[in-house]
């Protein structure tokens, strides 16, 4: 890292500039901070606003990760619901975990950044990025900054990456007056109210017997009015005979889903991370562990001339894009596929597959029970 350190300490010159300061930026900074010489680097984080406190991340894993102390709740059981289908299973050896964005944000603001005075955070919109020889110039409305390396996590700054679909959602943090939630089991997908139309489902994360996050998510090209999601949640609580409750907090968001493979590095050498680097799994929207693994590999190879990234086998990209195309063109068929999948396969095998850790034999077992026609009709799209 010492080779990147600028001896001339110019005020607006940095060794590294992060354009965008979300979860991927903070993860990469965390892993870089473990490397020798990190505190001698001048680092600038340019973010128009920080929204990490407004998010909730879920993931499944078989062992603890570096952010384990931030995990708000863990579940050993998951459930899947649809009309006339109610499945609840252990997911061992996996644990399904939830990290509250406010805890994640608080750790970095109150602990991490206070220990690293070499990191400067500026809340300004990025207006331009240019490169001349080996130096980038990043411009805002008020000033310009120079650096030898940029890590970008702003999808809008990635050229030629059309977004076809959003995974968009709104959720309520609910507190009931009497114990009602099964705190041992998280609901992964609930299609019970699906009557056709856009692909959508509800899920429930019970933190204890009286508190839970209830969220409704859609996959579509447009984002809906808040009343649409709220009616879905309200109807769910009514149909399940939920006792008197209070909505203590609300959250909403949208995740871009891409069918194309996203370049992790632009033509002028900018390194894309997080959602901008294609770390969101297109068929599910899950990203936390994928971003964490990618950031760790970047940090481990940072001092070399050959940057290493999290890789995925092309077949998983192919599976994702086929399923995303079905979700977009025939949502009812996609719901039927998920119902068949969860009826016929144990949850731990599905999670392994979604983690892209499955073997070809596992995948053959999964595909053997699914309707083939919707997939075969769309294979020609990838020729």
C-alpha positions in Angstrom: 0.0 0.0 0.0 2.9 2.4 0.6 3.4 2.6 -3.2 0.1 4.3 -3.5 0.8 6.9 -0.8 1.1 10.4 -2.1 4.2 12.1 -0.5 3.1 15.5 -1.5 -0.1 15.6 0.7 -2.0 17.9 -1.6 -5.3 18.8 0.0 -7.5 17.6 -2.8 -5.4 14.6 -3.8 -6.1 11.1 -2.4 -4.7 7.7 -2.8 -8.2 6.2 -3.2 -11.6 7.8 -3.8 -14.8 5.9 -3.3 -17.7 7.2 -5.4 -20.7 6.1 -3.4 -20.5 5.1 0.3 -23.0 2.3 0.8 -22.5 -1.2 2.3 -19.9 -2.3 -0.3 -17.7 0.8 0.3 -17.8 0.3 4.0 -17.1 -3.5 3.7 -14.1 -2.8 1.4 -12.7 -0.2 3.8 -13.1 -2.7 6.7 -11.1 -5.4 4.9 -8.5 -2.9 3.6 -8.0 -1.6 7.2 -6.6 -5.0 8.1 -3.7 -4.6 5.7 -0.4 -3.1 6.6 0.0 0.5 5.8 -3.7 1.3 5.6 -3.6 4.2 7.9 -1.0 6.0 5.8 -3.4 6.2 2.8 -5.5 9.3 2.2 -9.0 8.1 1.4 -12.0 10.0 0.3 -15.6 8.7 0.4 -17.9 10.8 -1.8 -21.5 10.1 -1.2 -24.5 12.3 -1.9 -26.3 10.7 1.0 -25.9 7.6 3.2 -28.9 5.3 3.3 -27.4 2.2 4.9 -29.3 2.9 8.1 -32.6 2.5 6.2 -31.8 -1.1 5.0 -32.2 -4.6 6.4 -29.9 -7.3 5.0 -30.6 -11.0 5.2 -28.4 -13.9 4.3 -27.7 -17.5 5.1 -24.4 -19.1 5.9 -22.8 -22.0 7.7 -20.2 -20.1 9.7 -19.7 -16.7 11.3 -18.7 -13.7 9.2 -16.6 -10.6 10.2 -19.8 -8.7 10.9 -21.3 -11.3 13.1 -21.5 -8.9 16.1 -24.0 -6.8 14.1 -26.4 -9.7 13.5 -29.8 -8.7 15.0 -31.5 -12.1 14.8 -30.8 -15.7 13.6 -33.2 -18.4 12.5 -32.6 -22.1 12.1 -36.0 -22.7 10.4 -37.6 -21.2 7.4 -41.1 -21.4 5.9 -42.6 -21.2 2.4 -46.3 -20.5 1.9 -48.7 -20.5 -1.0 -52.3 -21.5 -1.6 -52.7 -25.0 -0.1 -49.0 -25.2 0.6 -47.3 -24.7 4.0 -43.7 -25.8 4.3 -41.6 -25.3 7.4 -38.2 -27.0 7.7 -34.8 -26.8 9.4 -32.2 -25.3 7.2 -29.2 -26.9 8.9 -26.3 -26.6 8.3 -27.3 -23.0 7.4 -28.4 -20.2 9.7 -30.6 -17.4 8.3 -29.4 -14.1 9.7 -30.5 -10.5 9.7 -28.5 -7.3 10.0 -30.3 -4.1 10.8 -28.9 -1.2 8.7 -29.0 1.1 11.7 -26.6 -1.1 13.6 -24.3 -1.5 10.6 -24.3 2.3 10.1 -23.8 3.0 13.8 -20.8 0.7 13.9 -19.0 2.4 11.1 -19.9 6.0 12.2 -19.2 5.5 15.9 -16.4 2.9 15.9 -14.7 2.3 12.6 -14.4 5.8 11.2 -13.3 7.1 14.6 -10.3 4.8 14.5 -9.3 5.8 11.0 -8.7 9.5 10.7 -7.2 8.9 7.2 -10.7 8.4 5.8 -12.6 11.6 4.9 -16.3 11.6 4.1 -17.9 14.3 2.0 -21.6 14.4 1.2 -21.7 15.9 -2.3 -23.1 14.8 -5.6 -20.6 13.6 -8.2 -20.9 15.6 -11.4 -18.0 14.3 -13.4 -15.2 11.8 -13.6 -12.4 12.1 -16.1 -9.0 10.5 -16.6 -5.7 11.8 -17.9 -2.8 9.4 -18.0 -2.8 7.7 -14.6 -4.8 10.3 -12.7 -8.6 10.6 -12.2 -10.3 13.9 -11.6 -13.6 13.6 -9.7 -15.8 16.8 -9.8 -18.6 17.9 -7.5 -20.5 21.2 -7.6 -17.9 22.9 -5.4 -14.5 21.3 -6.0 -12.4 18.7 -7.8 -10.4 15.8 -6.4 -7.6 13.8 -7.9 -6.6 10.1 -7.3 -4.9 7.2 -8.8 -7.7 4.7 -8.0 -11.5 4.8 -7.8 -13.9 2.2 -6.4 -17.4 3.0 -7.6 -20.7 1.7 -6.1 -23.1 4.1 -7.8 -25.0 2.2 -10.5 -25.7 5.4 -12.4 -22.0 5.9 -13.0 -21.7 2.5 -14.8 -22.0 3.1 -18.5 -24.1 0.9 -20.8 -25.9 -1.1 -18.1 -29.6 -1.0 -18.9 -31.9 -1.9 -16.0 -34.9 -4.0 -17.0 -36.5 -4.7 -13.7 -36.7 -3.5 -10.1 -37.1 -5.6 -7.0 -39.1 -3.0 -5.0 -40.5 -3.4 -1.5 -42.0 -1.7 1.5 -42.2 -3.1 5.0 -43.6 -2.5 8.5 -41.9 -3.1 11.7 -44.8 -4.3 13.8 -45.2 -4.7 17.6 -48.2 -6.6 18.9 -49.8 -6.2 22.3 -49.7 -9.9 22.9 -47.3 -12.7 21.9 -48.1 -13.8 18.4 -45.1 -14.4 16.2 -43.2 -17.6 15.9 -39.7 -16.2 16.8 -38.0 -19.5 15.8 -39.0 -19.4 12.2 -38.6 -16.8 9.4 -41.0 -16.7 6.4 -38.8 -16.7 3.3 -41.6 -16.4 0.7 -45.4 -16.2 1.1 -47.5 -16.3 -2.1 -50.8 -17.0 -0.3 -52.5 -13.9 -1.7 -51.1 -14.2 -5.2 -54.0 -13.9 -7.7 -52.0 -13.1 -10.9 -50.4 -9.9 -12.0 -46.9 -8.8 -11.2 -44.6 -11.3 -9.4 -44.8 -10.5 -5.7 -44.7 -12.1 -2.3 -44.6 -11.3 1.4 -42.1 -12.3 4.0 -41.9 -12.1 7.8 -38.8 -11.7 10.0 -39.9 -12.3 13.6 -37.4 -10.8 16.0 -39.3 -12.0 19.1 -42.9 -13.1 20.0 -44.1 -9.5 19.8 -42.0 -7.8 17.1 -41.4 -8.5 13.4 -40.6 -7.0 10.1 -43.4 -7.7 7.6 -42.5 -6.8 4.0 -44.1 -7.1 0.6 -41.9 -7.1 -2.5 -42.6 -7.0 -6.2 -40.5 -7.6 -9.3 -41.6 -5.2 -12.1 -40.3 -2.4 -14.3 -42.2 0.2 -12.3 -42.4 1.1 -8.6 -45.9 1.4 -7.0 -47.6 3.8 -4.7 -47.0 3.0 -1.0 -50.7 2.2 -0.6 -50.2 -0.9 -2.7 -47.7 -2.5 -0.4 -49.4 -1.3 2.7 -52.7 -2.9 1.7 -50.9 -6.2 1.1 -49.4 -6.1 4.6 -52.6 -4.9 6.2 -54.6 -7.7 4.5 -52.1 -10.3 5.6 -52.3 -9.2 9.3 -56.1 -9.2 9.1 -56.4 -12.7 7.4 -54.0 -14.1 10.0 -56.1 -12.6 12.9 -53.1 -10.7 14.2 -53.9 -9.1 17.6 -53.8 -5.3 18.1 -50.5 -4.0 16.8 -48.5 -0.8 16.4 -46.3 0.1 13.3 -43.1 1.3 14.9 -41.1 2.0 11.8 -41.4 1.7 8.0 -38.8 0.9 5.3 -38.8 0.9 1.6 -36.4 0.4 -1.3 -35.7 -0.8 -4.8 -33.0 -3.0 -6.1 -32.0 -2.9 -9.8 -32.1 -6.4 -11.4 -30.0 -6.9 -14.6 -30.1 -9.7 -17.1 -26.8 -8.8 -18.6 -23.5 -9.5 -17.1 -22.1 -6.3 -15.5 -18.5 -5.3 -16.1 -16.7 -5.1 -12.8 -14.2 -2.6 -14.3 -14.9 0.2 -16.7 -12.8 0.8 -19.8 -10.9 3.6 -18.1 -10.0 1.4 -15.1 -12.6 2.4 -12.5 -13.4 -0.6 -10.3 -17.1 -1.2 -9.8 -18.2 -2.8 -6.5 -21.5 -3.6 -4.8 -24.6 -3.4 -7.0 -22.6 -1.4 -9.6 -20.2 -4.3 -9.9 -23.0 -6.9 -10.5 -22.9 -8.4 -6.9 -26.7 -8.5 -6.6 -28.1 -11.9 -7.5 -30.6 -11.2 -10.3 -33.1 -13.8 -9.4 -33.4 -13.1 -5.7 -31.9 -9.6 -4.9 -29.7 -11.0 -2.2 -26.3 -9.3 -2.1 -24.8 -9.0 1.4 -22.6 -12.1 1.5 -21.7 -11.7 -2.2 -20.5 -8.2 -1.6 -18.6 -9.2 1.5 -16.8 -12.0 -0.3 -15.9 -9.8 -3.2 -14.6 -7.0 -1.0 -12.4 -9.4 1.0 -10.9 -10.7 -2.2 -10.2 -7.2 -3.5 -8.5 -6.3 -0.2 -6.5 -9.5 -0.2 -5.1 -8.8 -3.7 -4.9 -5.0 -3.3 -1.1 -4.7 -3.3 -0.7 -6.9 -6.4 -1.1 -5.9 -10.0 -3.8 -8.6 -10.5 -6.9 -7.6 -8.7 -9.0 -10.7 -7.7 -12.8 -10.7 -7.5 -15.5 -13.0 -6.4 -16.3 -15.2 -9.4 -19.4 -17.1 -10.4 -19.7 -19.9 -12.8 -21.4 -18.9 -16.0 -24.1 -21.5 -15.6 -25.5 -19.6 -12.6 -25.7 -16.5 -14.6 -27.6 -18.5 -17.2 -30.0 -19.9 -14.6 -30.7 -16.4 -13.1 -31.3 -14.8 -16.4 -33.7 -17.5 -17.6 -35.7 -17.2 -14.4 -35.7 -13.4 -14.5 -37.0 -13.5 -18.0 -39.9 -15.8 -17.0 -40.7 -13.5 -14.0 -40.8 -10.5 -16.3 -42.9 -12.2 -19.1 -45.0 -14.7 -17.3 -45.2 -13.9 -13.5 -47.9 -16.6 -12.8 -45.7 -19.2 -14.4 -42.8 -18.0 -12.2 -44.9 -18.4 -9.1 -45.8 -21.9 -10.1 -42.1 -22.7 -10.6 -41.3 -21.5 -7.1 -44.2 -23.5 -5.6 -43.0 -26.7 -7.4 -39.4 -26.0 -6.3 -40.2 -25.7 -2.6 -42.6 -28.6 -2.7 -40.1 -31.0 -4.1 -36.7 -29.9 -2.7 -35.4 -29.6 0.9 -34.8 -26.1 1.9 -31.1 -26.6 2.6 -30.6 -27.8 -1.0 -32.4 -24.7 -2.4 -30.3 -22.4 -0.3 -27.1 -24.1 -1.4 -28.2 -23.6 -5.0 -29.1 -20.0 -4.5 -25.7 -19.5 -2.9 -24.2 -20.9 -6.1 -22.4 -23.6 -4.1 -24.4 -26.5 -5.5 -22.9 -29.3 -7.6 -24.2 -30.3 -11.1 -25.8 -33.3 -9.4 -27.7 -31.1 -7.0 -28.8 -28.9 -9.9 -30.0 -31.9 -11.9 -32.1 -33.0 -8.9 -33.6 -29.6 -8.8 -34.3 -29.2 -12.5 -35.8 -32.7 -12.8 -38.8 -31.7 -10.8 -39.5 -28.3 -12.6 -41.6 -27.7 -15.7 -39.1 -27.5 -18.6 -41.2 -25.7 -21.2 -41.0 -22.2 -19.8 -37.2 -22.4 -19.7 -36.7 -24.1 -23.1 -38.8 -21.5 -24.8 -36.4 -18.8 -23.6 -33.0 -20.5 -24.2 -32.9 -19.1 -27.7 -32.5 -15.7 -26.1 -29.0 -16.5 -25.0 -27.6 -17.9 -28.3 
